[in-house]
Amino acid sequence: MRWTPFILLTAMACSSPKDEGDSGGSEEANDADASVDDDGGADGGADGGADGGADGGADGGADGGADGGADADGAGVSGNEGYFLGTMQASTYTVFEAGTAQVGGEWVDYDADEIRAECSGAVSFTIDEEDQITGNASCASDAPVSMIRFELTGSQRDDSVKGLMNMELNGDELSTPIEGDRVGEEIELLFDYVHGEGANRFELSGSLSVTQVE
């Protein structure tokens, strides 16, 4: 059965918010980021010392420091990698015609309706050494739209960040494009997208604002 705006609305209404800890990312991801930093420092120190000893004197110390810093960055590493936390703010507009749908194993008739809602929630994602983004976001509000959850994918190129917010419903994946810029440790991504068309559609617009914490 393919998704419809009514089924989407029902699925969100039956969903309960996750604990805040669930959106904070895994300990494994945090440990992995920390180990990258530790390895970088170790490589820098080792290479710096080796070069300093070979060149000797004041020149050796200068060369060692420069080489150590270069190796700490790592070959092929962009320097964009990190762990980010922040918030999601969104507006939803759900429109559907009258029809029949299966909800909880039972067929129900429903009337045409249109519903607007505002929601907010937590965002967490990582940017790896290849500038690829993986993470999650959630957006909660009052009923009838209780909770929306997304898996985040994307990439960073220079200061531009692009990706998708993905959610699965009845075997269909609904993907909402996100796009924005990175300024230092801050990233803001915007989205404004319509799923479906005409009298059966789900509109989603808003922003993800995150800050690098590791």
C-alpha positions as CSV (number, residue, x, y, z in Angstrom):
1,M,0.0,0.0,0.0
2,R,1.5,3.3,-1.0
3,W,1.5,6.3,1.3
4,T,-1.2,8.9,1.5
5,P,-1.4,12.1,3.4
6,F,-4.0,10.6,5.8
7,I,-1.8,7.5,6.4
8,L,1.2,9.8,7.0
9,L,-0.8,11.9,9.5
10,T,-2.0,8.8,11.3
11,A,1.5,7.3,11.6
12,M,2.8,10.6,13.0
13,A,0.0,10.9,15.5
14,C,0.6,7.3,16.8
15,S,4.3,8.0,17.2
16,S,5.7,8.9,20.6
17,P,8.7,11.3,21.1
18,K,12.1,9.7,21.6
19,D,14.2,10.5,24.7
20,E,16.5,13.4,24.2
21,G,19.4,11.0,24.5
22,D,18.4,9.2,21.4
23,S,19.1,12.3,19.3
24,G,22.4,12.9,20.8
25,G,24.3,10.4,18.6
26,S,25.9,7.2,19.6
27,E,28.8,6.8,22.0
28,E,30.6,4.9,19.4
29,A,30.4,7.8,17.0
30,N,31.7,10.2,19.7
31,D,34.6,7.8,20.5
32,A,35.4,7.4,16.9
33,D,35.7,11.2,16.5
34,A,37.8,11.4,19.6
35,S,40.2,8.7,18.3
36,V,40.7,10.6,15.0
37,D,41.8,13.7,17.0
38,D,44.1,11.6,19.2
39,D,45.7,9.9,16.2
40,G,46.2,13.3,14.6
41,G,48.0,14.6,17.6
42,A,50.2,11.5,17.9
43,D,51.2,11.6,14.2
44,G,52.0,15.3,14.5
45,G,54.2,14.8,17.5
46,A,56.0,11.8,16.1
47,D,56.7,13.4,12.7
48,G,57.7,16.7,14.3
49,G,60.2,15.0,16.5
50,A,61.7,13.0,13.7
51,D,62.2,15.9,11.4
52,G,63.6,18.1,14.2
53,G,66.2,15.5,15.0
54,A,67.3,15.0,11.4
55,D,67.7,18.7,10.7
56,G,69.1,19.7,14.0
57,G,69.3,23.1,15.7
58,A,66.8,25.9,15.4
59,D,66.0,25.0,11.8
60,G,65.2,21.4,12.9
61,G,62.7,22.6,15.5
62,A,61.0,24.8,12.9
63,D,60.8,22.1,10.3
64,G,59.6,19.6,12.9
65,G,56.7,21.8,14.0
66,A,55.6,22.5,10.4
67,D,55.7,18.8,9.4
68,G,54.0,17.8,12.6
69,G,51.1,20.2,11.9
70,A,50.7,19.0,8.3
71,D,50.6,15.3,9.4
72,A,48.1,16.0,12.1
73,D,45.6,17.2,9.5
74,G,46.1,13.9,7.6
75,A,46.4,13.3,3.9
76,G,43.1,13.4,2.1
77,V,41.3,14.8,5.2
78,S,39.3,18.0,4.5
79,G,39.2,19.3,8.0
80,N,35.4,19.6,7.9
81,E,34.8,16.4,9.9
82,G,33.0,16.7,13.3
83,Y,30.0,16.0,15.4
84,F,27.1,18.5,15.4
85,L,24.1,19.1,17.6
86,G,21.2,21.4,17.2
87,T,17.5,21.9,16.7
88,M,14.8,21.5,14.0
89,Q,12.0,24.0,13.5
90,A,9.3,23.2,10.9
91,S,5.8,23.9,9.7
92,T,3.6,21.2,8.2
93,Y,0.5,21.4,6.0
94,T,-1.4,18.2,5.4
95,V,-4.3,18.1,2.9
96,F,-6.3,15.0,1.9
97,E,-9.5,14.0,0.2
98,A,-12.1,11.8,1.7
99,G,-11.4,8.1,1.4
100,T,-10.8,4.8,3.1
101,A,-7.5,3.5,4.6
102,Q,-6.3,0.6,6.7
103,V,-5.2,1.8,10.1
104,G,-4.1,-0.7,12.8
105,G,-5.4,-3.6,10.8
106,E,-8.8,-2.1,10.3
107,W,-10.3,-0.2,7.4
108,V,-11.6,3.2,8.3
109,D,-13.5,5.9,6.4
110,Y,-12.2,9.5,6.7
111,D,-13.5,12.9,5.7
112,A,-11.5,15.4,3.6
113,D,-9.5,17.8,5.8
114,E,-6.5,20.1,5.9
115,I,-4.3,20.5,9.0
116,R,-1.5,23.0,9.8
117,A,1.0,22.4,12.6
118,E,4.3,23.7,13.9
119,C,6.9,21.4,15.4
120,S,10.4,21.4,16.8
121,G,13.0,18.9,18.0
122,A,16.6,17.7,18.2
123,V,19.2,17.2,15.4
124,S,22.4,15.3,15.5
125,F,24.8,14.3,12.7
126,T,28.4,13.7,11.9
127,I,30.5,14.8,8.9
128,D,33.2,12.2,8.3
129,E,36.7,12.6,6.7
130,E,35.1,12.2,3.2
131,D,32.7,15.1,3.9
132,Q,29.7,12.7,4.1
133,I,26.8,13.5,6.5
134,T,24.9,10.9,8.5
135,G,22.5,11.5,11.4
136,N,18.9,12.0,12.5
137,A,16.3,14.6,13.3
138,S,12.9,14.7,15.0
139,C,10.1,17.2,15.2
140,A,7.4,17.0,17.8
141,S,4.2,19.1,18.2
142,D,0.7,18.8,19.6
143,A,-1.8,16.3,18.2
144,P,-2.8,15.3,15.6
145,V,0.8,15.6,14.2
146,S,2.7,14.2,17.2
147,M,6.2,13.2,15.9
148,I,8.1,13.1,12.7
149,R,11.5,11.3,12.6
150,F,14.1,11.6,9.8
151,E,17.4,10.0,8.9
152,L,19.8,12.6,7.5
153,T,22.2,12.0,4.6
154,G,24.3,14.5,2.6
155,S,27.7,16.0,2.0
156,Q,29.7,19.2,2.4
157,R,31.6,20.8,-0.5
158,D,33.6,23.9,0.4
159,D,31.1,25.9,2.6
160,S,28.0,24.4,0.9
161,V,26.0,21.7,2.6
162,K,23.3,19.6,0.8
163,G,21.4,16.5,1.7
164,L,18.1,14.8,2.3
165,M,15.8,14.2,5.3
166,N,14.4,10.7,4.8
167,M,11.4,9.1,6.3
168,E,9.8,5.7,5.5
169,L,6.1,5.1,5.3
170,N,4.3,1.9,4.1
171,G,7.5,0.9,2.2
172,D,7.9,4.3,0.5
173,E,10.7,6.6,1.3
174,L,9.8,10.3,1.5
175,S,12.9,12.4,0.9
176,T,12.9,16.1,1.6
177,P,15.9,18.1,0.2
178,I,17.9,20.3,2.6
179,E,20.5,22.8,1.6
180,G,22.5,25.5,3.4
181,D,25.9,26.9,4.3
182,R,28.5,26.3,6.9
183,V,30.2,29.3,8.7
184,G,32.9,28.1,11.0
185,E,31.3,25.7,13.4
186,E,27.8,26.7,12.6
187,I,25.6,25.1,9.9
188,E,22.0,26.1,8.9
189,L,20.0,24.0,6.5
190,L,16.7,25.1,5.0
191,F,13.9,23.0,3.4
192,D,10.6,23.7,1.7
193,Y,9.1,20.7,-0.2
194,V,5.7,19.3,-1.2
195,H,5.1,15.5,-1.2
196,G,2.1,14.6,-3.3
197,E,0.0,17.0,-5.2
198,G,-3.4,18.6,-5.5
199,A,-5.9,17.7,-2.8
200,N,-3.6,15.0,-1.4
201,R,-0.3,16.4,-0.3
202,F,2.0,17.0,2.6
203,E,4.0,20.2,2.7
204,L,7.1,20.6,5.0
205,S,9.2,23.7,5.4
206,G,11.7,24.9,8.0
207,S,15.3,24.8,9.1
208,L,18.0,22.7,10.9
209,S,20.5,24.8,12.9
210,V,23.5,22.9,14.4
211,T,26.8,23.7,16.0
212,Q,29.9,21.5,16.0
213,V,30.6,20.1,19.5
214,E,33.5,17.7,18.7
